[in-house]
Amino acid sequence: QVQLVESGGGLVQAGGSLRLSCVASGRVFSINVMGWYRQAPGKQRELVAQITSGGITNYADSVKGRATISRDNAKNTVYLQMSGLKPEDTAVYYCRTLTRGSGDYWGQGTQVTVSS
């Protein structure tokens, strides 16, 4: 199994920035894709950004140009740097990993609140 622990959420003013971190432990050798998802109240969980083990990235249209996903394989950590935050970015942000042959795993989530 893989365990994921997110950190870095909090209250930010509109236009501000933050960096989320997600540290993986356990069967980290099986990790392939790592990503960030978010879920706002009353809405479905949606992909924010993801990055493959080879560094290929994919972003939701709503965050393109404002978000950067990166990973440090030596630290088994994936980051999400966001800038130009908007109130509509308010959500619980979840880390997710897709593994080779061992399914996918989710973190417990970290709250991001953007005040206007």
LINHUPE-V407807 format. One record per pair of residues at least 4 apart in sequence whose ideal C-beta (glycine too) atoms are under 6 Angstrom apart, sorted by the first residue. I is the first residue (numbers start at 1). GAP is how many residues later the second one is. D is the distance in whole Angstrom. If there is no record, write none. Layout:
BEGIN
i=I gap=GAP d=D
i=I gap=GAP d=D
END
This chain:
BEGIN
i=1 gap=25 d=5
i=2 gap=22 d=6
i=2 gap=24 d=5
i=2 gap=25 d=5
i=2 gap=95 d=6
i=2 gap=103 d=4
i=3 gap=22 d=5
i=3 gap=23 d=5
i=4 gap=18 d=6
i=4 gap=20 d=6
i=4 gap=91 d=5
i=4 gap=101 d=6
i=4 gap=103 d=4
i=5 gap=18 d=5
i=6 gap=16 d=5
i=6 gap=89 d=5
i=6 gap=101 d=5
i=6 gap=104 d=4
i=7 gap=14 d=5
i=8 gap=11 d=5
i=8 gap=12 d=4
i=8 gap=13 d=5
i=9 gap=101 d=3
i=9 gap=102 d=5
i=9 gap=103 d=5
i=11 gap=102 d=5
i=12 gap=4 d=4
i=12 gap=6 d=5
i=12 gap=73 d=5
i=12 gap=102 d=5
i=13 gap=102 d=5
i=14 gap=73 d=6
i=14 gap=100 d=6
i=14 gap=102 d=5
i=16 gap=69 d=5
i=17 gap=66 d=4
i=18 gap=64 d=6
i=19 gap=60 d=6
i=19 gap=62 d=5
i=20 gap=60 d=4
i=20 gap=73 d=6
i=21 gap=56 d=6
i=21 gap=58 d=6
i=22 gap=56 d=5
i=22 gap=73 d=3
i=22 gap=85 d=6
i=23 gap=54 d=5
i=24 gap=4 d=5
i=24 gap=52 d=4
i=28 gap=48 d=5
i=30 gap=69 d=4
i=30 gap=70 d=5
i=30 gap=72 d=5
i=31 gap=66 d=5
i=31 gap=68 d=6
i=32 gap=21 d=5
i=32 gap=66 d=5
i=32 gap=68 d=5
i=33 gap=17 d=6
i=33 gap=19 d=5
i=33 gap=65 d=4
i=34 gap=17 d=6
i=34 gap=37 d=6
i=34 gap=44 d=4
i=34 gap=63 d=5
i=35 gap=15 d=3
i=35 gap=61 d=5
i=36 gap=12 d=4
i=36 gap=13 d=5
i=36 gap=44 d=5
i=36 gap=57 d=6
i=37 gap=8 d=5
i=37 gap=10 d=6
i=37 gap=57 d=5
i=37 gap=59 d=6
i=38 gap=10 d=5
i=38 gap=53 d=4
i=38 gap=55 d=5
i=39 gap=6 d=4
i=39 gap=52 d=6
i=39 gap=53 d=5
i=40 gap=51 d=4
i=47 gap=13 d=6
i=48 gap=12 d=5
i=48 gap=15 d=6
i=49 gap=10 d=5
i=49 gap=18 d=6
i=49 gap=20 d=4
i=50 gap=8 d=5
i=51 gap=6 d=5
i=51 gap=18 d=5
i=51 gap=20 d=5
i=52 gap=4 d=4
i=57 gap=12 d=6
i=59 gap=4 d=6
i=59 gap=5 d=5
i=63 gap=4 d=4
i=66 gap=16 d=6
i=66 gap=17 d=6
i=66 gap=18 d=5
i=67 gap=15 d=5
i=68 gap=13 d=5
i=69 gap=11 d=5
i=70 gap=9 d=5
i=71 gap=7 d=4
i=72 gap=5 d=5
i=85 gap=4 d=5
i=85 gap=29 d=5
i=87 gap=27 d=5
i=87 gap=29 d=5
i=89 gap=25 d=5
i=90 gap=23 d=5
i=90 gap=24 d=5
i=92 gap=17 d=4
i=92 gap=19 d=5
i=93 gap=17 d=5
i=93 gap=19 d=5
i=94 gap=12 d=6
i=94 gap=13 d=6
i=94 gap=15 d=5
i=95 gap=12 d=4
i=96 gap=10 d=5
i=97 gap=8 d=5
i=98 gap=6 d=5
END
